[in-house]
Amino acid sequence: MFLGSLVAAIAPLVVPSAPAAVAEPSFKKASLTRSLDRYLDDLPGQLAVSVRDLTTGLSFSYNRGLRTATASIVKVDIVVALLLRAQRQRRGLTAWEKRTAARAVKVSDNAAASALWAAIGGGSGLAAANRKLGLRDTTPGPGGAWGSTTTSATDQLRLLSALTSPGSPLSAKNRRYVLGLMSDVTPSQSWGVSAAGHKGADVALKNGWLPRERDGGRWTVNSIGRVRDRGHTYLIAVISRRHPSMGAGVKAIEHVTELVTEALDDY
């Protein structure tokens, strides 16, 4: 049974590039929430999702109160922190920083992430960057344990907004750079929020997966990204924990992604 308070809402969102606000039928919120409840009620673990359609301005969140370990999705946040640091120093990334960032995001290399974690000043460096980005629910992992950083789906949506909004503290060039890395993730790691798109969709994503001892070896599985397909641009963040296997987590994330984006697409 999925636990924790349930919060779901479809609402217009005003962002710098968003269209004018639109009104939506009240049944949409209830209908989509019921669909998710029906699917998730019989599954072990917990899941939260936040989605924003930049084309229509609609957004949807489910189970806002859930916090999970980031596992490897934090590698995007670490690279963003590195870029913000470089911007303050009025410089571009060094050749080493570019190589290491590419390994961290494209193939989810843990040693590369650890090296960048040290380069940004560890947890305090990530926290400083996240304050600038407006993240409210993300707590850096202790010491070198970057994968134990905790977050919410709504905070991960804020991070994705920082990669796509002209109002971001990240420069346009650096936003394109990070999305470029996320668009070139190794094929074996392209599952997750990519389920929102059809074949040939433009997908930029990062996934994270980790069996956690504190959860009895059950899996934390997360996926964040931007999907552009058939006239829509979605920002999607799904976090989840306590799955019996990684595969079960992936399946749940992909099905929830499809349910939510299809509902918004039909609006």
C-alpha angles and dihedrals in degrees: 000000000000109000136198131064117310120227120175130168140160110201142150113266125204114218129155094265099030123117122244116296116274132203119236131199113263092232092066093072095047095042095052092044090052091050091054092045092052092051098042102039094080095044125090118240135028134283138185129188135190122185133177125189105210090193098059101020092236121137135186133195131184127189096001092179096066118110121187138171109271096222106183100343086083088072088080090053091049092052090048089052089051091052093048088052091051091048090054088052089048095236142108124246118284120242089256092050091050093050092047094046090050092052092047095053106027099046099012093241109188096201089054091050091050091051092051091045088059091045093056093047099263121257095347090054092050092047091052091051092047092053088056090048093050096244110158107175103044120106117186118237118255121267110333094341097112091157090062091064107125125220147159130240090245091054090051088052088053089053091051089049088056087058094051109030125090086218092063121120085230115089120246090248092053093045089055090047095056094044088050091057091047090050090057101051113147110270094244088063098045096100125108123049089017084084086082091072135067123230110303095023118150104249130180113178149146126205134198131198132174137159105226124212091207088060093050093261093306118143134261108203124181138173131186132174155111121272122191114189138144098350098319132100112200129190107202133184123178122176125180143165145189098042117158090232141004090250092056090053093049091049092051093048093049094047093048090047090054094047095051100042093044089053092050092042090055092054 
